[in-house]
């Protein structure tokens, strides 16, 4: 075991040296960049653990834990996937397709529920944005990468997965068994909710959704719509390119929608290319903590160009390009290589979690006593309180449409406070 541990330490030390040579030799690194000094400390710690730890350590596990900790210290989305896990994921692709309908990130060391898919087993059992998964099928999520957590959620149709769920204001984790299903993408929907007021729900931004949204908007416009609510609460799936295309349906031609910038400052700008389909109509966006990624690109574009008011909660704050980097030993790094910048020049995703995301102009109404009591004290099954909160948010958005001058006053007040 000690011989194996020594080989592992020497192997990774060699990798670090090679990395340094590629970057320009260790002795040429500037005084400002002490990364290589940190690497020496890291390898020194591994050596001391190998030599002095009270029991014979699993050095491979320790090394992987150290690397994963480094990834999680960067941001909630970067991840290290060891060779074995990556090979298992590749082998099971196309076989393990069923899911309980949970969209994950990593927060506070645990797997974090960004959103749950509408109509999924997870939603039916009451899981929601902000829940932490302490364990998945008995394996602690604090000791695994985001990729591993996502892999454990997948399985064959009608198989079950056991979760321990941590929720704020609960004294102990709750235990939930979910059945995996092959879930279809939720449908884009549109309807008239009050006279002259349309409601468009965009549950995802996967490929082709822009065409569906365009068709739904045309249907609402033909119904004499004078005000529009666009619901992207809980929308955390999809590609930013679709969000850009949908934003184009609302923005005047030539308006900046999004800028993607890498570490060298290379920028790719996306602007509106056509005459807007929707113009001269009051628009309000409904958003919450589960609005993530592409949904935030869409929200930012309409909000920053004063096309739409916003009602709800601050969004998740996931605005980045992620790439896979393949290492020589077969393991993989998933790291951020670009950030999304709003037309105002502000990034959607910040190093500080509390600064990430997009703040609404009008916050969701405070939960009434019954709703709050339900969230805090009842089992997770059922949607009574969630529906109640939905209608409270919807009511606030309708009021924002009907009292546009009041919404403009909110904007003016926010600008004064920011100045």
Secondary structure as GFF3:
##gff-version 3
##sequence-region A 1 419
A	DSSP	alpha_helix	2	23	.	.	.	ID=ss1
A	DSSP	three_ten_helix	26	28	.	.	.	ID=ss2
A	DSSP	alpha_helix	35	52	.	.	.	ID=ss3
A	DSSP	alpha_helix	59	74	.	.	.	ID=ss4
A	DSSP	beta_strand	79	81	.	.	.	ID=ss5
A	DSSP	alpha_helix	83	92	.	.	.	ID=ss6
A	DSSP	beta_strand	102	107	.	.	.	ID=ss7
A	DSSP	beta_strand	110	116	.	.	.	ID=ss8
A	DSSP	alpha_helix	121	124	.	.	.	ID=ss9
A	DSSP	beta_strand	132	136	.	.	.	ID=ss10
A	DSSP	beta_strand	139	140	.	.	.	ID=ss11
A	DSSP	three_ten_helix	141	143	.	.	.	ID=ss12
A	DSSP	alpha_helix	146	153	.	.	.	ID=ss13
A	DSSP	beta_strand	160	166	.	.	.	ID=ss14
A	DSSP	beta_strand	174	179	.	.	.	ID=ss15
A	DSSP	beta_strand	189	194	.	.	.	ID=ss16
A	DSSP	beta_strand	197	201	.	.	.	ID=ss17
A	DSSP	alpha_helix	209	222	.	.	.	ID=ss18
A	DSSP	beta_strand	227	231	.	.	.	ID=ss19
A	DSSP	alpha_helix	240	247	.	.	.	ID=ss20
A	DSSP	beta_strand	256	261	.	.	.	ID=ss21
A	DSSP	beta_strand	267	271	.	.	.	ID=ss22
A	DSSP	beta_strand	282	287	.	.	.	ID=ss23
A	DSSP	alpha_helix	294	304	.	.	.	ID=ss24
A	DSSP	beta_strand	309	312	.	.	.	ID=ss25
A	DSSP	beta_strand	320	326	.	.	.	ID=ss26
A	DSSP	beta_strand	332	341	.	.	.	ID=ss27
A	DSSP	three_ten_helix	353	355	.	.	.	ID=ss28
A	DSSP	beta_strand	362	363	.	.	.	ID=ss29
A	DSSP	alpha_helix	369	377	.	.	.	ID=ss30
A	DSSP	alpha_helix	384	402	.	.	.	ID=ss31
A	DSSP	alpha_helix	404	418	.	.	.	ID=ss32
###
